Every structure is written in C-alpha cells, then in structure tokens.
Amino acid sequence: MDCLIVDRDIASRLGQSTGRTEIRDPDGKVLGIYEPNDANRREAILEFAKKNFDLDRARKIVIDQGEDGITTPELLAHLHSLGGPS
C-alpha cells in the first residue's frame, strides 16, 4: 500500500470528516476517497454519548412508562414485521 503524508491543515480537515469523503484537486477531479479510521470514529461517538446521554434520566423514563422492555427476539420480530431490508 502506498503512503501519503499530508500537512497539518489537511490532516485537520480530514479529522473533521464524519464518513467517507471524496478528495478532489482544485479542478474538481476526484483523486480518491478518504475513510476515517474506525477507532477514531468510535472514540468520537463515545465522547458524544458521554456528553449527551443521561443514564439516570433514561432509567427514569423506563420506570415512568411502567414497562420492562422487550426481549431481543421480540425486537427482531417487530423489526421484520415493518418490512424493511432483511
């Protein structure tokens, strides 16, 4: 595999990418596709979840609704009943 070293500005811009990103030259010609490292993406998702997810609030909502939830097989059966892709 070839390796291309980019300057800090380009590295910073690529680091902001949330998914597959086309890389184009100034004339608009596609040079290739950049795909962020999954480990970096997972880390960003975990950081987002830590900042935005309140486990105590989620537990309170479940208790207030008076439901115990459903089993995984029940969830899968429901999803299949919606008729989406298998």
ZANUVO-108240 format. One record per residue (C-alpha): residue number from 1; x, y, z; residue in three letters. Coordinates in nm, 3 decimals. Layout:
% ZANUVO-108240
+-----+---------+---------+---------+--------+
| num |    east |   north |      up | residu |
+-----+---------+---------+---------+--------+
| NUM |       X |       Y |       Z |    ALA |
...
+-----+---------+---------+---------+--------+
This chain:
% ZANUVO-108240
+-----+---------+---------+---------+--------+
| num |    east |   north |      up | residu |
+-----+---------+---------+---------+--------+
|   1 |   0.000 |   0.000 |   0.000 |    MET |
|   2 |   0.124 |   0.348 |  -0.081 |    ASP |
|   3 |   0.153 |   0.611 |   0.191 |    CYS |
|   4 |   0.088 |   0.983 |   0.154 |    LEU |
|   5 |   0.196 |   1.229 |   0.424 |    ILE |
|   6 |  -0.030 |   1.537 |   0.446 |    VAL |
|   7 |   0.033 |   1.871 |   0.614 |    ASP |
|   8 |  -0.137 |   1.963 |   0.941 |    ARG |
|   9 |  -0.407 |   2.172 |   0.770 |    ASP |
|  10 |  -0.521 |   1.883 |   0.551 |    ILE |
|  11 |  -0.494 |   1.639 |   0.841 |    ALA |
|  12 |  -0.714 |   1.868 |   1.049 |    SER |
|  13 |  -0.974 |   1.892 |   0.773 |    ARG |
|  14 |  -0.976 |   1.515 |   0.725 |    LEU |
|  15 |  -1.006 |   1.471 |   1.101 |    GLY |
|  16 |  -1.338 |   1.658 |   1.089 |    GLN |
|  17 |  -1.477 |   1.409 |   0.839 |    SER |
|  18 |  -1.765 |   1.200 |   0.972 |    THR |
|  19 |  -1.761 |   0.942 |   0.696 |    GLY |
|  20 |  -1.623 |   0.854 |   0.355 |    ARG |
|  21 |  -1.501 |   1.170 |   0.187 |    THR |
|  22 |  -1.404 |   1.238 |  -0.173 |    GLU |
|  23 |  -1.071 |   1.412 |  -0.217 |    ILE |
|  24 |  -1.062 |   1.638 |  -0.523 |    ARG |
|  25 |  -0.797 |   1.853 |  -0.685 |    ASP |
|  26 |  -0.861 |   2.227 |  -0.749 |    PRO |
|  27 |  -1.020 |   2.140 |  -1.086 |    ASP |
|  28 |  -1.273 |   1.909 |  -0.921 |    GLY |
|  29 |  -1.116 |   1.584 |  -1.039 |    LYS |
|  30 |  -1.163 |   1.304 |  -0.785 |    VAL |
|  31 |  -0.824 |   1.192 |  -0.659 |    LEU |
|  32 |  -0.952 |   0.930 |  -0.423 |    GLY |
|  33 |  -1.165 |   0.850 |  -0.123 |    ILE |
|  34 |  -1.069 |   0.908 |   0.239 |    TYR |
|  35 |  -1.231 |   0.688 |   0.501 |    GLU |
|  36 |  -1.175 |   0.781 |   0.867 |    PRO |
|  37 |  -1.012 |   0.527 |   1.094 |    ASN |
|  38 |  -1.290 |   0.334 |   1.273 |    ASP |
|  39 |  -1.111 |   0.368 |   1.607 |    ALA |
|  40 |  -1.123 |   0.748 |   1.575 |    ASN |
|  41 |  -1.490 |   0.738 |   1.479 |    ARG |
|  42 |  -1.576 |   0.512 |   1.772 |    ARG |
|  43 |  -1.390 |   0.745 |   2.006 |    GLU |
|  44 |  -1.583 |   1.045 |   1.873 |    ALA |
|  45 |  -1.914 |   0.859 |   1.914 |    ILE |
|  46 |  -1.825 |   0.764 |   2.272 |    LEU |
|  47 |  -1.733 |   1.124 |   2.354 |    GLU |
|  48 |  -2.065 |   1.242 |   2.206 |    PHE |
|  49 |  -2.255 |   0.982 |   2.410 |    ALA |
|  50 |  -2.074 |   1.078 |   2.731 |    LYS |
|  51 |  -2.172 |   1.442 |   2.679 |    LYS |
|  52 |  -2.531 |   1.382 |   2.568 |    ASN |
|  53 |  -2.663 |   1.063 |   2.728 |    PHE |
|  54 |  -2.802 |   1.069 |   3.080 |    ASP |
|  55 |  -2.839 |   0.712 |   3.208 |    LEU |
|  56 |  -3.034 |   0.820 |   3.517 |    ASP |
|  57 |  -3.284 |   1.008 |   3.301 |    ARG |
|  58 |  -3.318 |   0.707 |   3.069 |    ALA |
|  59 |  -3.388 |   0.482 |   3.369 |    ARG |
|  60 |  -3.648 |   0.727 |   3.500 |    LYS |
|  61 |  -3.826 |   0.730 |   3.162 |    ILE |
|  62 |  -3.844 |   0.349 |   3.161 |    VAL |
|  63 |  -3.977 |   0.343 |   3.519 |    ILE |
|  64 |  -4.231 |   0.620 |   3.446 |    ASP |
|  65 |  -4.358 |   0.429 |   3.144 |    GLN |
|  66 |  -4.404 |   0.121 |   3.362 |    GLY |
|  67 |  -4.255 |  -0.111 |   3.103 |    GLU |
|  68 |  -3.988 |  -0.375 |   3.142 |    ASP |
|  69 |  -3.896 |  -0.362 |   2.774 |    GLY |
|  70 |  -3.891 |  -0.647 |   2.526 |    ILE |
|  71 |  -3.656 |  -0.930 |   2.453 |    THR |
|  72 |  -3.414 |  -0.930 |   2.161 |    THR |
|  73 |  -3.618 |  -1.193 |   1.970 |    PRO |
|  74 |  -3.931 |  -0.979 |   2.020 |    GLU |
|  75 |  -3.748 |  -0.672 |   1.892 |    LEU |
|  76 |  -3.620 |  -0.859 |   1.586 |    LEU |
|  77 |  -3.968 |  -0.994 |   1.511 |    ALA |
|  78 |  -4.109 |  -0.643 |   1.532 |    HIS |
|  79 |  -3.838 |  -0.503 |   1.302 |    LEU |
|  80 |  -3.901 |  -0.778 |   1.048 |    HIS |
|  81 |  -4.274 |  -0.704 |   1.062 |    SER |
|  82 |  -4.201 |  -0.348 |   0.944 |    LEU |
|  83 |  -4.099 |  -0.490 |   0.607 |    GLY |
|  84 |  -3.757 |  -0.327 |   0.573 |    GLY |
|  85 |  -3.449 |  -0.488 |   0.418 |    PRO |
|  86 |  -3.355 |  -0.825 |   0.563 |    SER |
+-----+---------+---------+---------+--------+
